[in-house]
Amino acid sequence: MSSDTTDLTWFKSSHSGSQGDDCVEVAIAEQGVHIRDSKDVTRPSFAVGRDGWSSFVRYASES
């Protein structure tokens, strides 16, 4: 997956609090989903494939 994330559109979950203290942001790309810390967007993000992201979302929604 490409490490260039400058052209991605990042968003936070609608479940994020108004304080913005414990959030991650995600950006959906053709190859997968990029994830970064919303408190420090200068740090590197990481990416997972679409199948991995789908598995994570299913697991998180069941918890």
Sequence and secondary structure as in RCSB ss.txt:
>XXXX:A:sequence
MSSDTTDLTWFKSSHSGSQGDDCVEVAIAEQGVHIRDSKDVTRPSFAVGRDGWSSFVRYASES
>XXXX:A:secstr
     TT   EE TT  TT  S EEEEE SSEEEEEETT TTS  EEEEHHHHHHHHHHHHH 
